[in-house]
């Protein structure tokens, strides 16, 4: 082999080696913890993916936008026969810390699901999950309310006991002061 052919071969080998080690700028690394939407064969998002997108959008809205969304959803989604629209309304009213949060109504809508509205398997499972979560949330709220009432009653009872202790202490101090001011005189026969 001549020096020229060896040089060309070395150049091709090093270019190939460098090309294999450098990743293109367009190619992005896949992060498995990042949730991406799954498209079906027709290129459409699944119903569950759309619901999750809707929920994410709700999380980003301010109070005014949420109120507008609630009024719109109440008029368009509540009695809709489309399962996705109905679930959107349920997601909206089950958002915590909003003026229109109504877990009881959300559970009623889920539990009294019309028989004529059929759900795909993924939405049926999602509906069951929502029922479980909202039921647990309602139970937790009830327990928190009961504990709050018991704490208030305990605080009132403690205050009553403290007032009694203070009254007893006051009574004990007053006879001593009265005795100092008016010593007991003995009457001798």
C-alpha positions in Angstrom: 0.0 0.0 0.0 1.2 3.4 -0.8 1.5 6.2 1.6 -1.3 8.1 -0.1 -3.8 5.2 0.1 -2.8 4.6 3.8 -3.5 8.3 4.5 -6.8 8.2 2.7 -7.8 5.0 4.6 -6.8 6.5 7.9 -8.7 9.7 7.1 -11.9 7.7 6.2 -11.5 5.5 9.4 -11.1 8.6 11.7 -14.0 10.4 10.0 -16.2 7.3 10.5 -15.1 6.9 14.1 -15.8 10.6 14.8 -19.2 10.4 13.1 -20.3 7.5 15.2 -19.4 9.2 18.5 -21.1 12.6 17.8 -24.9 12.7 18.1 -26.7 15.0 15.7 -28.0 18.3 17.2 -31.5 17.5 16.1 -31.7 14.2 18.0 -32.8 14.7 21.5 -32.2 12.3 24.4 -35.2 10.3 25.5 -36.0 10.8 29.1 -38.2 8.0 30.4 -39.5 10.0 33.4 -41.0 12.6 31.0 -44.6 11.6 30.2 -45.5 12.0 26.5 -48.8 11.6 24.9 -49.4 8.4 23.1 -50.9 8.6 19.6 -52.9 5.8 18.2 -52.4 4.5 14.6 -54.5 7.3 13.1 -52.4 10.0 14.7 -55.1 11.0 17.2 -54.6 11.3 20.9 -56.6 8.9 23.1 -59.5 10.1 25.2 -57.5 9.7 28.4 -54.6 11.7 27.0 -57.0 14.5 26.1 -58.5 14.4 29.6 -55.0 14.6 31.1 -54.1 17.5 28.8 -57.3 19.3 30.0 -56.4 18.7 33.6 -52.9 20.1 33.1 -54.4 23.2 31.4 -56.8 23.7 34.3 -53.8 23.6 36.7 -52.2 26.5 34.9 -55.3 28.8 34.9 -55.9 31.6 37.4 -59.2 32.0 39.4 -60.9 34.2 36.8 -60.1 31.8 33.9 -61.3 28.8 36.1 -64.5 30.6 36.8 -65.1 31.2 33.1 -64.2 27.6 32.3 -66.6 26.4 35.0 -69.5 28.5 33.6 -68.8 27.2 30.1 -68.5 23.6 31.3 -71.6 23.7 33.4 -73.6 24.8 30.3 -71.9 22.5 27.8 -70.5 19.4 29.5 -72.7 18.6 32.5 -75.5 16.8 30.7 -73.6 16.0 27.6 -73.7 12.3 26.4 -70.1 12.4 25.3 -68.1 10.6 28.0 -65.1 12.8 27.5 -67.1 16.0 28.0 -68.8 14.6 31.1 -65.5 13.6 32.6 -64.1 17.0 31.8 -66.9 18.6 33.9 -66.2 16.1 36.7 -62.5 16.9 36.6 -63.3 20.6 36.8 -65.6 20.4 39.8 -63.2 18.1 41.6 -60.3 20.6 41.5 -59.3 21.5 45.0 -59.3 25.0 46.4 -61.7 26.6 44.0 -65.0 28.3 44.6 -66.9 25.7 42.6 -65.3 22.6 44.1 -68.1 20.1 44.7 -66.8 16.6 45.4 -70.2 15.3 46.3 -71.7 16.3 42.9 -68.7 14.8 41.1 -69.2 11.5 42.9 -72.9 11.6 42.2 -72.2 12.1 38.5 -69.7 9.3 38.5 -71.8 6.8 40.4 -75.0 7.6 38.5 -73.4 7.2 35.1 -76.0 6.7 32.4 -76.2 3.2 31.0 -76.5 4.5 27.5 -73.1 6.2 27.7 -70.5 3.5 27.0 -66.9 4.1 28.0 -63.7 2.7 26.4 -61.7 0.5 28.7 -59.2 3.3 29.6 -61.9 5.8 30.5 -63.8 3.1 32.5 -60.7 2.5 34.5 -60.2 6.2 34.9 -63.8 6.6 36.1 -63.2 3.9 38.8 -60.0 5.6 39.8 -61.8 8.9 40.2 -64.5 7.3 42.2 -62.0 5.8 44.6 -59.9 9.0 44.9 -62.9 11.3 45.4 -64.4 8.9 48.0 -61.2 8.9 49.9 -61.0 12.7 49.7 -64.5 13.0 51.0 -63.8 10.7 53.9 -60.6 12.6 54.7 -62.5 15.9 54.7 -65.1 14.4 57.1 -62.4 13.1 59.4 -60.7 16.5 59.4 -64.0 18.3 60.1 -64.7 15.9 63.0 -61.2 16.3 64.4 -61.5 20.1 64.1 -64.7 20.0 66.1 -63.2 17.8 68.8 -60.2 20.1 69.0 -62.5 23.1 69.5 -64.5 21.3 72.2 -61.3 20.3 73.9 -60.0 23.8 73.8 -63.3 25.1 75.3 -63.1 22.5 78.0 -59.5 23.4 78.8 -60.4 27.1 79.0 -63.3 26.2 81.4 -61.0 24.2 83.6 -58.4 27.1 83.6 -61.1 29.5 84.6 -62.1 27.2 87.5 -58.4 26.9 88.6 -58.0 30.7 88.5 -61.2 31.1 90.5 -60.0 28.7 93.2 -56.6 30.4 93.4 -58.4 33.7 93.7 -60.6 32.4 96.5 -57.5 31.0 98.3 -55.7 34.3 98.1 -58.7 36.4 99.3 -59.2 34.6 102.7 -55.5 35.1 103.4 -55.7 38.8 102.6 -59.0 39.1 104.6 -57.3 37.4 107.6 -54.4 39.8 107.5 -56.7 42.8 107.4 -59.2 41.4 110.0 -57.5 39.0 112.3 -59.8 36.6 114.0 -60.7 37.7 117.5 -61.2 35.2 120.1 -64.0 35.6 122.4 -63.1 34.4 125.8 -65.8 33.3 128.2 
